[in-house]
Amino acid sequence: MVRPRWHDPVPPEAAPWWRGWDRFVALWATLNLLWVGFDLSYVPLRTFWLQRNLYPLPSVPLKLPLTALPDVTPLYDRVKGIEPHRETRTYLLRFEALDRALQQPGADARQQADLRAQQLELTSVLIDTNPFAASGASGTLEKIKNRLRERADLDSAKASAERLLSDTWLRQHPWSRERLFWRKEVLPLVATNYWRSIDENGRPTDHFWRIDLLVFQWVFLLDILLRLVRLRRRLPGLSWRQACLRRWTDLPLLLPFWRPLRLVSVIERLQSSGLVNFEPLRAVLSRGVVALLAVELFEVLALQLVDGLQQLIRSPQWPTRIRALRSHQSVPSQGEWEVVELLRIWGPMVLAQVAPRLAPELRSIVGHALQQSFRSAVLPPSLRSLQPVLQVEQELSRQLASGVVDNLLGLSRSTGQRLELADDQQVRQVQDLVDRFWEELAGALESGQGLVRSQQLICALLENLKLTYLAQINRAGIEQLMQELDALMLTVPTGEVPPTSAGDQSL
């Protein structure tokens, strides 16, 4: 039975501590890969980590709070060089002062008016300068402006802010309710803005490599060195360069760039340590691609072969190429002529073994042909309907057919036995026969009108082959190939019990 490769038993490691170390490094590399994914997505998803709100449908105001997640922004902002933006931070602090003043009973009305004027001025500056552009979040400012317009029912964002902070509006709408609008709809958007510092190379600050080097990469380097030592110990004739080339999958773990390539190293280590078996998944993903490539490759090769044959047949040098098949113009292989030797092997086999076994069929064919000849040429029409005459005719045809076939088969058998004997004269005669055949065929094609017509017919036959057979390959599709592959790999013959292995138990 053709058994999938992932069902084969995996031999255990010689030392258990090596296996434990490999599993630890595989898990450590997996943790590093998860951290790499978090680091790459942190800046684009910083708003999510700051607010911890999930919006399943962007066009619908549906919010799912995920308060169980920790707020990692105070810690990880330092890794990315992110600091609060001065303008938006000032805006938030001034709003806190305004909120305290408006909530205090009996507060100074003039002070409240000054604070509202300052907040209105900061809102106008926020709209004009757009500090969100530095962090690539200009859409956040548009959200703030749209919410102000919807709240005040005006077309201008500045006029909307002026109305929401005016005395008339606050007398009609108590601040206890208005502050909820500002704190839930406006201030969380303002708080998402940030400023990111730039290093000496003109790039955004990123201290990821330091943590990666101090926590992860030294472990990977130690493991790679241990693997190289183990590999050279198992294969003493292997040089250090060859050993490093064999462990090329470990290189992404040490690269400070192209960090998503570490996925290759992590998968290889999880597979080799036995923690996860990716072979069935790899087979499922790759077999369709392999089958598709195989069909495409076969189509290309078949087309090239048929086109090459057509070009060869259409060539005016076709008789010359046929004449070149003569044995004295070919190159011998190990002192033997291939065509002559093949005829010497097949001739005795066909004449001495195959032909005598066809005696009953040959007698029947020859007898039927003789009987038809007697009816049409020997007997007059008036005697053909008489039963005795027909019986005599059948018996005579049978005896004549048996005599002819027996004599021919006897001659065939004796000829085959004679051809089995090694004879230099016989080899030369067969060689002369083959040479004369190619010479006469080439001469007949050159002298007659059959060359052009033969070329046309054979090329048309090959063209039909391309249009029918190769097109049928495309119509067959990949699904049928997949079913045949499953039938070959997963069908258990009757009476055979598949062995139990560690791979089977894991599946």
RODO-2510 file (C-alpha; in nm, 4 decimals, decimal comma):
residues 507
     n   res          X          Y          Z
     1     m     0,0000     0,0000     0,0000
     2     v     0,1167     0,3544    -0,0702
     3     r     0,1177     0,5082     0,2766
     4     p     0,1368     0,8855     0,3335
     5     r     0,4780     0,9983     0,4524
     6     w     0,3399     1,1463     0,7747
     7     h     0,2179     0,7973     0,8796
     8     d     0,5714     0,6623     0,8979
     9     p     0,7046     0,6177     1,2515
    10     v     0,9493     0,8834     1,3648
    11     p     1,2654     0,7441     1,5257
    12     p     1,3250     0,8812     1,8766
    13     e     1,6177     1,1070     1,9593
    14     a     1,9299     0,9493     2,1050
    15     a     1,9282     1,1797     2,4090
    16     p     1,6045     1,2903     2,5810
    17     w     1,7541     1,6231     2,6917
    18     w     1,8210     1,7201     2,3290
    19     r     1,4558     1,6611     2,2510
    20     g     1,3545     1,8722     2,5513
    21     w     1,5881     2,1510     2,4437
    22     d     1,4519     2,1418     2,0892
    23     r     1,0964     2,1698     2,2171
    24     f     1,1880     2,4610     2,4431
    25     v     1,3528     2,6483     2,1557
    26     a     1,0537     2,5715     1,9303
    27     l     0,8153     2,7182     2,1877
    28     w     1,0486     3,0148     2,2447
    29     a     1,0620     3,0783     1,8691
    30     t     0,6822     3,0566     1,8530
    31     l     0,6547     3,3157     2,1281
    32     n     0,9005     3,5360     1,9398
    33     l     0,6955     3,5031     1,6205
    34     l     0,3796     3,6081     1,8053
    35     w     0,5648     3,9077     1,9462
    36     v     0,6918     3,9963     1,5974
    37     g     0,3343     3,9904     1,4680
    38     f     0,2200     4,2100     1,7576
    39     d     0,5067     4,4534     1,6980
    40     l     0,4375     4,4856     1,3269
    41     s     0,0673     4,5501     1,3865
    42     y     0,0995     4,7697     1,6963
    43     v     0,1263     5,1084     1,5266
    44     p    -0,1614     5,0489     1,2800
    45     l    -0,3758     4,9041     1,5621
    46     r    -0,2687     5,1432     1,8380
    47     t    -0,6172     5,2931     1,8558
    48     f    -0,7599     4,9492     1,9286
    49     w    -0,5056     4,8788     2,2043
    50     l    -0,5682     5,2243     2,3520
    51     q    -0,9487     5,2077     2,3578
    52     r    -0,9916     4,8267     2,3465
    53     n    -1,3112     4,8589     2,1478
    54     l    -1,3948     4,6342     1,8548
    55     y    -1,6072     4,7597     1,5643
    56     p    -1,7225     4,4520     1,3654
    57     l    -1,8955     4,6594     1,0975
    58     p    -1,7146     4,9856     1,0130
    59     s    -2,0246     5,1422     0,8561
    60     v    -2,2449     5,0612     1,1573
    61     p    -2,1956     5,2302     1,4994
    62     l    -2,1707     4,8932     1,6763
    63     k    -1,9036     4,8801     1,9465
    64     l    -1,7906     4,5740     2,1428
    65     p    -1,5860     4,6742     2,4475
    66     l    -1,2980     4,4383     2,5289
    67     t    -1,2119     4,5641     2,8739
    68     a    -1,0595     4,2296     2,9707
    69     l    -0,7563     4,3106     2,7542
    70     p    -0,4813     4,4995     2,9366
    71     d    -0,3806     4,8495     2,8335
    72     v    -0,0343     4,7916     2,6884
    73     t     0,0081     5,1344     2,5319
    74     p     0,1901     5,2964     2,8296
    75     l     0,4594     5,0267     2,8073
    76     y     0,4870     4,9633     2,4367
    77     d     0,4715     5,3282     2,3333
    78     r     0,8235     5,3561     2,4736
    79     v     0,9434     5,0744     2,2459
    80     k     0,8104     5,2562     1,9399
    81     g     0,9170     5,6048     2,0546
    82     i     0,5560     5,7222     2,0784
    83     e     0,4708     6,0217     2,2947
    84     p     0,1463     6,2195     2,3465
    85     h     0,1039     6,4971     2,0920
    86     r     0,1421     6,8406     2,2508
    87     e    -0,1589     7,0023     2,0830
    88     t    -0,4011     6,7211     2,1526
    89     r    -0,2635     6,6779     2,5053
    90     t    -0,3223     7,0475     2,5721
    91     y    -0,6730     7,0096     2,4311
    92     l    -0,7488     6,7233     2,6748
    93     l    -0,6038     6,9088     2,9767
    94     r    -0,7992     7,2252     2,9009
    95     f    -1,1181     7,0249     2,8663
    96     e    -1,0600     6,8690     3,2102
    97     a    -1,0303     7,2188     3,3571
    98     l    -1,3475     7,3277     3,1771
    99     d    -1,5334     7,0172     3,2980
   100     r    -1,4377     7,0833     3,6618
   101     a    -1,5398     7,4478     3,6383
   102     l    -1,8799     7,3728     3,4844
   103     q    -1,9547     7,1019     3,7396
   104     q    -1,8830     7,3186     4,0407
   105     p    -2,1997     7,4817     4,1777
   106     g    -2,1658     7,8519     4,2233
   107     a    -1,8479     7,8765     4,0158
   108     d    -1,7430     8,2089     3,8670
   109     a    -1,9406     8,2619     3,5428
   110     r    -1,6648     8,4768     3,3940
   111     q    -1,4080     8,2042     3,4525
   112     q    -1,6386     7,9485     3,2903
   113     a    -1,6837     8,1757     2,9902
   114     d    -1,3054     8,2177     2,9561
   115     l    -1,2533     7,8424     2,9715
   116     r    -1,5201     7,7830     2,7085
   117     a    -1,3608     8,0463     2,4836
   118     q    -1,0210     7,8816     2,5229
   119     q    -1,1713     7,5395     2,4449
   120     l    -1,3433     7,6820     2,1392
   121     e    -1,0174     7,8377     2,0217
   122     l    -0,8340     7,5062     2,0692
   123     t    -1,1050     7,3303     1,8692
   124     s    -1,0633     7,5775     1,5825
   125     v    -0,6839     7,5317     1,5875
   126     l    -0,7312     7,1547     1,5948
   127     i    -0,9484     7,1710     1,2840
   128     d    -0,7185     7,4116     1,0992
   129     t    -0,3789     7,2550     1,1730
   130     n    -0,4858     6,8876     1,1659
   131     p    -0,2248     6,7451     1,4070
   132     f    -0,3492     6,3923     1,3186
   133     a    -0,1723     6,4078     0,9823
   134     a     0,1673     6,3450     1,1483
   135     s     0,0483     6,0012     1,2646
   136     g    -0,1331     5,9235     0,9409
   137     a    -0,4779     5,9440     1,1050
   138     s    -0,6417     6,2315     0,9194
   139     g    -0,9606     6,0291     0,9102
   140     t    -0,9878     6,0701     1,2884
   141     l    -1,0237     6,4473     1,2499
   142     e    -1,3008     6,3908     0,9949
   143     k    -1,4812     6,1705     1,2459
   144     i    -1,4586     6,4474     1,5087
   145     k    -1,5926     6,7077     1,2659
   146     n    -1,8797     6,4822     1,1566
   147     r    -1,9836     6,4172     1,5167
   148     l    -1,9795     6,7881     1,5978
   149     r    -2,1972     6,8599     1,2922
   150     e    -2,4442     6,5868     1,3827
   151     r    -2,4692     6,7075     1,7426
   152     a    -2,5252     7,0737     1,6545
   153     d    -2,7148     7,0050     1,3302
   154     l    -2,4974     7,2475     1,1297
   155     d    -2,2843     7,2182     0,8177
   156     s    -1,9693     7,3746     0,9634
   157     a    -1,7597     7,1992     1,2264
   158     k    -1,6324     7,5282     1,3763
   159     a    -1,9827     7,6730     1,3933
   160     s    -2,1009     7,3481     1,5521
   161     a    -1,8352     7,3693     1,8242
   162     e    -1,9247     7,7334     1,8846
   163     r    -2,2931     7,6439     1,9274
   164     l    -2,2213     7,3459     2,1582
   165     l    -2,0149     7,5678     2,3908
   166     s    -2,2445     7,8715     2,3805
   167     d    -2,4552     7,9976     2,6751
   168     t    -2,7789     7,9442     2,4847
   169     w    -2,7028     7,5801     2,4144
   170     l    -2,5864     7,5045     2,7668
   171     r    -2,9001     7,6625     2,9167
   172     q    -3,1165     7,4351     2,7031
   173     h    -2,8907     7,1286     2,7441
   174     p    -2,7447     7,0740     3,0897
   175     w    -2,3706     7,0168     3,1082
   176     s    -2,4262     6,6868     3,2873
   177     r    -2,5513     6,5462     2,9574
   178     e    -2,3262     6,7452     2,7254
   179     r    -2,0112     6,6296     2,8992
   180     l    -2,1078     6,2686     2,8157
   181     f    -2,1133     6,3569     2,4468
   182     w    -1,7696     6,5150     2,4637
   183     r    -1,6193     6,2328     2,6704
   184     k    -1,7657     5,9468     2,4649
   185     e    -1,7699     6,0882     2,1135
   186     v    -1,4909     6,3482     2,0865
   187     l    -1,2228     6,3093     2,3532
   188     p    -1,1478     5,9358     2,2843
   189     l    -1,0753     6,0275     1,9229
   190     v    -0,8545     6,3186     2,0272
   191     a    -0,6640     6,0905     2,2674
   192     t    -0,5657     5,8544     1,9861
   193     n    -0,3319     6,1114     1,8336
   194     y     0,0385     6,0765     1,9090
   195     w     0,3824     6,1964     1,8091
   196     r     0,6609     5,9554     1,7169
   197     s     1,0244     6,0520     1,7434
   198     i     1,2824     6,0021     1,4680
   199     d     1,6286     5,8508     1,5120
   200     e     1,9564     5,9720     1,3620
   201     n     1,8917     5,7829     1,0376
   202     g     1,5695     5,9708     0,9758
   203     r     1,3503     5,6706     1,0551
   204     p     1,0830     5,6373     1,3229
   205     t     1,2253     5,5289     1,6564
   206     d     1,2006     5,1535     1,7159
   207     h     1,3706     4,9735     2,0068
   208     f     1,2371     4,6326     1,9064
   209     w     1,5796     4,5024     1,8040
   210     r     1,7224     4,5595     2,1502
   211     i     1,4594     4,3504     2,3243
   212     d     1,4776     4,0910     2,0479
   213     l     1,8547     4,0627     2,0867
   214     l     1,8601     4,0497     2,4679
   215     v     1,5672     3,8118     2,5146
   216     f     1,5413     3,5907     2,2063
   217     q     1,8239     3,6056     1,9550
   218     w     2,1028     3,4938     2,1866
   219     v     1,8995     3,1778     2,2570
   220     f     1,8549     3,1210     1,8846
   221     l     2,2268     3,1730     1,8220
   222     l     2,3176     2,9218     2,0938
   223     d     2,0721     2,6687     1,9535
   224     i     2,2063     2,7119     1,5999
   225     l     2,5612     2,6495     1,7184
   226     l     2,4503     2,3379     1,9059
   227     r     2,2680     2,2108     1,5979
   228     l     2,5768     2,2658     1,3827
   229     v     2,7909     2,0734     1,6321
   230     r     2,5392     1,7876     1,6415
   231     l     2,5217     1,7824     1,2629
   232     r     2,8987     1,7663     1,2223
   233     r     2,9221     1,5002     1,4910
   234     r     2,6705     1,2877     1,3029
   235     l     2,8387     1,3584     0,9662
   236     p     3,2122     1,4029     1,0337
   237     g     3,2945     1,4592     0,6658
   238     l     3,0702     1,7666     0,6518
   239     s     3,2466     2,1035     0,6521
   240     w     3,1292     2,3991     0,8574
   241     r     3,0193     2,5771     0,5426
   242     q     2,8124     2,2829     0,4241
   243     a     2,6625     2,2441     0,7705
   244     c     2,5601     2,6119     0,7729
   245     l     2,4046     2,5761     0,4294
   246     r     2,2024     2,2784     0,5508
   247     r     2,0674     2,4917     0,8361
   248     w     1,9617     2,7796     0,6105
   249     t     1,6133     2,7749     0,7642
   250     d     1,7622     2,9167     1,0878
   251     l     1,8872     3,2352     0,9201
   252     p     1,5589     3,4357     0,9535
   253     l     1,5805     3,4010     1,3336
   254     l     1,8953     3,6154     1,3343
   255     l     1,7982     3,8738     1,0725
   256     p     1,6958     4,2164     1,2081
   257     f     1,4848     4,2747     0,8960
   258     w     1,2271     4,0687     0,7056
   259     r     1,1091     3,9403     1,0407
   260     p     0,7922     3,7684     0,9050
   261     l     1,0271     3,5149     0,7410
   262     r     1,0757     3,3666     1,0876
   263     l     0,7553     3,1769     1,0205
   264     v     0,9627     2,9328     0,8113
   265     s     1,2028     2,8649     1,0988
   266     v     0,9220     2,8287     1,3514
   267     i     0,7336     2,5771     1,1373
   268     e     1,0513     2,3769     1,0769
   269     r     1,1349     2,3654     1,4487
   270     l     0,7829     2,2740     1,5560
   271     q     0,7828     1,9944     1,2976
   272     s     1,1285     1,8591     1,3830
   273     s     1,0674     1,8715     1,7603
   274     g     0,7467     1,6706     1,7284
   275     l     0,5233     1,9319     1,8906
   276     v     0,3116     1,9846     1,5775
   277     n     0,2770     1,7727     1,2634
   278     f     0,2369     2,0013     0,9624
   279     e     0,2882     1,7297     0,7018
   280     p    -0,0830     1,6506     0,6423
   281     l    -0,1600     2,0213     0,6039
   282     r     0,1364     2,0662     0,3691
   283     a     0,0227     1,7707     0,1597
   284     v    -0,3316     1,9048     0,1327
   285     l    -0,2113     2,2511     0,0299
   286     s     0,0585     2,1354    -0,2099
   287     r    -0,1041     1,8450    -0,3891
   288     g    -0,3436     2,0681    -0,5821
   289     v    -0,0584     2,2988    -0,6831
   290     v     0,1600     2,0037    -0,7804
   291     a    -0,1180     1,8440    -0,9846
   292     l    -0,1893     2,1721    -1,1625
   293     l     0,1789     2,2264    -1,2404
   294     a     0,2114     1,8665    -1,3584
   295     v    -0,0770     1,9080    -1,6023
   296     e     0,0627     2,2397    -1,7291
   297     l     0,4124     2,0905    -1,7657
   298     f     0,2793     1,7857    -1,9498
   299     e     0,0810     2,0074    -2,1861
   300     v     0,3882     2,2154    -2,2678
   301     l     0,6081     1,9092    -2,3239
   302     a     0,3439     1,7342    -2,5328
   303     l     0,2926     2,0436    -2,7490
   304     q     0,6648     2,0815    -2,7983
   305     l     0,6963     1,7140    -2,8950
   306     v     0,4072     1,7261    -3,1416
   307     d     0,5277     2,0572    -3,2920
   308     g     0,8763     1,9111    -3,3278
   309     l     0,7393     1,6055    -3,5075
   310     q     0,5341     1,8249    -3,7378
   311     q     0,8383     2,0354    -3,8258
   312     l     1,0401     1,7195    -3,8885
   313     i     0,7702     1,5726    -4,1123
   314     r     0,7137     1,8961    -4,3079
   315     s     1,0849     1,9270    -4,3780
   316     p     1,1858     1,8613    -4,7415
   317     q     1,4774     1,6604    -4,5995
   318     w     1,2413     1,3916    -4,4724
   319     p     1,3519     1,1235    -4,7250
   320     t     1,7130     1,2023    -4,6397
   321     r     1,6405     1,1554    -4,2703
   322     i     1,4681     0,8244    -4,3430
   323     r     1,7679     0,7124    -4,5483
   324     a     1,9912     0,8096    -4,2547
   325     l     1,8261     0,5349    -4,0479
   326     r     2,0329     0,2751    -4,2321
   327     s     2,2592     0,0770    -4,0046
   328     h     2,5867     0,1778    -4,1699
   329     q     2,5025     0,5459    -4,0964
   330     s     2,4094     0,4969    -3,7320
   331     v     2,6405     0,4828    -3,4337
   332     p     2,6794     0,1367    -3,2749
   333     s     2,6266     0,0923    -2,9017
   334     q     2,8596    -0,1620    -2,7352
   335     g     2,9343    -0,3282    -3,0720
   336     e     2,5677    -0,4106    -3,1492
   337     w     2,3244    -0,2631    -3,4016
   338     e     2,0050    -0,1910    -3,2123
   339     v     1,7555    -0,2534    -3,4940
   340     v     1,9251    -0,5715    -3,6114
   341     e     1,9557    -0,7088    -3,2604
   342     l     1,5916    -0,6275    -3,1881
   343     l     1,4782    -0,8123    -3,5024
   344     r     1,6995    -1,1086    -3,4110
   345     i     1,5305    -1,1298    -3,0712
   346     w     1,1735    -1,0672    -3,1797
   347     g     1,1846    -1,2716    -3,5033
   348     p     1,2363    -1,6134    -3,3383
   349     m     0,9952    -1,5280    -3,0606
   350     v     0,7142    -1,4381    -3,3010
   351     l     0,7795    -1,7150    -3,5543
   352     a     0,8537    -2,0031    -3,3133
   353     q     0,6331    -1,9219    -3,0114
   354     v     0,3565    -1,6764    -3,0940
   355     a     0,2539    -1,7883    -3,4448
   356     p     0,2060    -2,1643    -3,3636
   357     r    -0,0328    -2,0743    -3,0829
   358     l    -0,2541    -1,8937    -3,3320
   359     a    -0,3140    -2,2096    -3,5393
   360     p    -0,6923    -2,2484    -3,4624
   361     e    -0,7653    -1,8878    -3,5502
   362     l    -0,5545    -1,9026    -3,8666
   363     r    -0,7281    -2,2268    -3,9815
   364     s    -1,0670    -2,0652    -3,9281
   365     i    -0,9717    -1,7539    -4,1258
   366     v    -0,8124    -1,9456    -4,4175
   367     g    -1,0991    -2,1977    -4,4239
   368     h    -1,3597    -1,9253    -4,4408
   369     a    -1,1695    -1,7507    -4,7214
   370     l    -1,1422    -2,0756    -4,9244
   371     q    -1,5085    -2,1536    -4,8727
   372     q    -1,6061    -1,8106    -5,0036
   373     s    -1,3788    -1,8612    -5,3026
   374     f    -1,5376    -2,1985    -5,3833
   375     r    -1,8857    -2,0527    -5,3682
   376     s    -1,8097    -1,7618    -5,5969
   377     a    -1,5723    -1,9195    -5,8505
   378     v    -1,5879    -2,3018    -5,8517
   379     l    -1,9515    -2,4075    -5,8004
   380     p    -2,2248    -2,3034    -6,0438
   381     p    -2,5252    -2,1206    -5,8948
   382     s    -2,7554    -2,4227    -5,9458
   383     l    -2,5451    -2,6458    -5,7120
   384     r    -2,4814    -2,3942    -5,4299
   385     s    -2,8134    -2,4691    -5,2553
   386     l    -2,7618    -2,8507    -5,2321
   387     q    -2,6813    -2,9685    -4,8796
   388     p    -2,4376    -3,2509    -4,9748
   389     v    -2,2450    -3,0157    -5,1967
   390     l    -2,2199    -2,7634    -4,9151
   391     q    -2,0896    -3,0275    -4,6719
   392     v    -1,8284    -3,1422    -4,9232
   393     e    -1,7336    -2,7767    -4,9759
   394     q    -1,6923    -2,7146    -4,6017
   395     e    -1,4877    -3,0312    -4,5472
   396     l    -1,2637    -2,9597    -4,8427
   397     s    -1,2101    -2,5995    -4,7258
   398     r    -1,1254    -2,7196    -4,3754
   399     q    -0,8723    -2,9750    -4,4961
   400     l    -0,7080    -2,7344    -4,7355
   401     a    -0,6928    -2,4629    -4,4678
   402     s    -0,5419    -2,7076    -4,2159
   403     g    -0,2811    -2,8188    -4,4653
   404     v    -0,1868    -2,4655    -4,5645
   405     v    -0,1742    -2,3358    -4,2067
   406     d     0,0208    -2,6388    -4,0773
   407     n     0,2768    -2,6040    -4,3544
   408     l     0,3119    -2,2296    -4,2933
   409     l     0,3414    -2,2744    -3,9169
   410     g     0,5936    -2,5548    -3,9633
   411     l     0,7979    -2,3278    -4,1844
   412     s     0,7567    -2,0453    -3,9339
   413     r     0,8683    -2,2676    -3,6454
   414     s     1,1727    -2,3975    -3,8257
   415     t     1,2631    -2,0469    -3,9407
   416     g     1,2306    -1,9168    -3,5852
   417     q     1,4500    -2,1946    -3,4488
   418     r     1,7043    -2,1192    -3,7169
   419     l     1,7029    -1,7501    -3,6363
   420     e     1,7720    -1,8247    -3,2696
   421     l     2,1153    -1,9590    -3,3656
   422     a     2,3948    -1,7047    -3,3740
   423     d     2,5040    -1,6600    -3,7364
   424     d     2,7118    -1,3783    -3,8776
   425     q     2,5697    -1,4275    -4,2235
   426     q     2,2187    -1,4079    -4,0813
   427     v     2,2995    -1,0818    -3,9043
   428     r     2,4366    -0,9371    -4,2276
   429     q     2,1286    -1,0486    -4,4177
   430     v     1,8945    -0,8891    -4,1648
   431     q     2,1065    -0,5765    -4,1725
   432     d     2,0885    -0,5663    -4,5503
   433     l     1,7121    -0,6121    -4,5307
   434     v     1,6729    -0,3180    -4,2929
   435     d     1,9019    -0,0977    -4,5023
   436     r     1,7204    -0,1906    -4,8233
   437     f     1,3847    -0,1189    -4,6611
   438     w     1,4827     0,2356    -4,5572
   439     e     1,6514     0,2964    -4,8954
   440     e     1,3499     0,1807    -5,0948
   441     l     1,1086     0,3751    -4,8706
   442     a     1,3084     0,6948    -4,9127
   443     g     1,3382     0,6400    -5,2886
   444     a     0,9658     0,5763    -5,3226
   445     l     0,8861     0,8967    -5,1348
   446     e     1,1245     1,0984    -5,3524
   447     s     1,0117     0,9609    -5,6858
   448     g     0,6354     0,9533    -5,6343
   449     q     0,3662     1,2009    -5,5367
   450     g     0,3130     1,0457    -5,1938
   451     l     0,5669     1,2604    -5,0068
   452     v     0,3631     1,5816    -4,9892
   453     r     0,0367     1,4000    -4,9293
   454     s     0,1923     1,1829    -4,6574
   455     q     0,3333     1,4892    -4,4866
   456     q    -0,0063     1,6573    -4,4953
   457     l    -0,1910     1,3544    -4,3589
   458     i     0,0533     1,2835    -4,0769
   459     c     0,0670     1,6508    -3,9734
   460     a    -0,3138     1,6647    -3,9788
   461     l    -0,3201     1,3553    -3,7560
   462     l    -0,0825     1,5207    -3,5103
   463     e    -0,2890     1,8411    -3,5200
   464     n    -0,6021     1,6433    -3,4346
   465     l    -0,4074     1,4871    -3,1498
   466     k    -0,3338     1,8323    -3,0113
   467     l    -0,6927     1,9495    -3,0478
   468     t    -0,8531     1,6394    -2,8948
   469     y    -0,6231     1,4697    -2,6478
   470     l    -0,4535     1,7775    -2,5025
   471     a    -0,7848     1,9613    -2,4767
   472     q    -0,9281     1,6586    -2,3003
   473     i    -0,6586     1,6939    -2,0341
   474     n    -0,7880     2,0425    -1,9512
   475     r    -1,1485     1,9266    -1,9457
   476     a    -1,0628     1,6400    -1,7132
   477     g    -0,9777     1,8942    -1,4449
   478     i    -0,7747     1,8672    -1,1291
   479     e    -1,0498     1,7104    -0,9194
   480     q    -1,0224     1,3760    -1,0991
   481     l    -0,6469     1,3731    -1,0407
   482     m    -0,7043     1,4388    -0,6729
   483     q    -0,9498     1,1494    -0,6512
   484     e    -0,7021     0,9157    -0,8177
   485     l    -0,4316     1,0295    -0,5755
   486     d    -0,6586     0,9629    -0,2780
   487     a    -0,7418     0,6192    -0,4164
   488     l    -0,3715     0,5352    -0,4458
   489     m    -0,2631     0,6699    -0,1080
   490     l    -0,5541     0,5908     0,1208
   491     t    -0,6950     0,2598    -0,0084
   492     v    -0,5971    -0,0297     0,2165
   493     p    -0,5728    -0,3668     0,0340
   494     t    -0,7868    -0,6546     0,1611
   495     g    -0,6261    -0,8437     0,4464
   496     e    -0,3658    -0,5782     0,5224
   497     v    -0,3825    -0,3911     0,8490
   498     p    -0,1960    -0,0601     0,8578
   499     p     0,0673    -0,0498     1,1312
   500     t     0,0148     0,1681     1,4336
   501     s     0,2725     0,4403     1,4804
   502     a     0,3234     0,7571     1,6734
   503     g     0,2158     0,9556     1,3699
   504     d    -0,1131     0,7629     1,3505
   505     q    -0,1904     0,8257     1,7151
   506     s    -0,1219     1,1941     1,6786
   507     l    -0,3713     1,2183     1,3962
***
